[in-house]
Amino acid sequence: MTNIRMLSLIGIYLVIFIDNLSASLIIPMLTPITHDTAAGLIGEGTEGFRNSFYGVALGAFSIAMFFVAPLLDALSDG
């Protein structure tokens, strides 16, 4: 492989790593927020409600990333 092709692959892998890093940071932070009754965001509610809230929060994060990523891309090309 040529050096230019190798540099482009490094850039692609860096973008993939940063994208996966954002998801891997939000998931562990959401678990104590939704499931800890004393220190969490939801003080009362059943386990099913907490699990539903957790799922909605993960879904909202994914949808937000889907719609905001092109906007941030357009801003970065500025």
C-alpha positions in Angstrom: 0.0 0.0 0.0 1.1 3.5 -0.7 1.7 6.0 2.1 -1.3 8.2 1.0 -3.6 5.2 1.1 -2.3 4.3 4.5 -2.8 7.8 5.8 -6.4 7.8 4.6 -7.1 4.5 6.3 -5.6 5.9 9.6 -8.0 8.9 9.3 -11.0 6.6 8.7 -10.1 4.4 11.7 -9.7 7.4 13.9 -13.2 8.7 13.0 -14.6 5.2 13.7 -12.8 5.1 17.0 -14.1 8.5 18.1 -17.6 7.5 17.2 -17.5 4.3 19.2 -15.9 6.1 22.1 -18.8 8.5 22.4 -21.3 5.6 22.6 -19.1 3.6 25.0 -18.9 6.6 27.4 -22.7 7.3 27.5 -23.9 3.7 28.1 -22.0 3.1 31.4 -23.1 6.6 32.7 -26.7 6.0 32.0 -27.0 2.8 34.1 -26.5 4.3 37.5 -28.6 7.3 36.6 -31.6 5.2 35.7 -31.2 2.2 38.1 -29.9 3.7 41.4 -32.9 4.8 43.5 -30.9 6.8 46.0 -28.6 8.8 43.8 -30.2 8.4 40.4 -32.4 10.6 38.2 -35.5 8.5 38.8 -36.3 8.3 42.5 -39.5 6.3 42.2 -40.9 3.9 39.7 -40.9 0.2 38.9 -38.0 -1.7 37.4 -39.9 -1.9 34.1 -40.2 1.9 34.0 -36.5 2.4 34.7 -35.6 -0.1 31.9 -38.0 1.7 29.5 -36.4 5.0 30.4 -33.0 3.6 29.9 -34.0 2.3 26.4 -35.6 5.6 25.4 -32.4 7.5 26.5 -30.2 5.2 24.5 -32.5 5.6 21.5 -32.6 9.3 21.8 -28.8 9.4 21.9 -28.6 7.4 18.8 -31.2 9.4 16.9 -29.5 12.7 18.0 -26.2 11.4 16.8 -27.8 10.4 13.4 -29.2 13.9 12.8 -26.5 16.1 14.4 -23.5 14.4 12.8 -24.2 15.9 9.3 -24.7 19.3 10.8 -21.4 19.1 12.7 -19.7 17.9 9.5 -21.0 20.9 7.6 -19.8 23.2 10.4 -16.3 21.6 10.4 -15.9 22.1 6.7 -16.8 25.8 7.2 
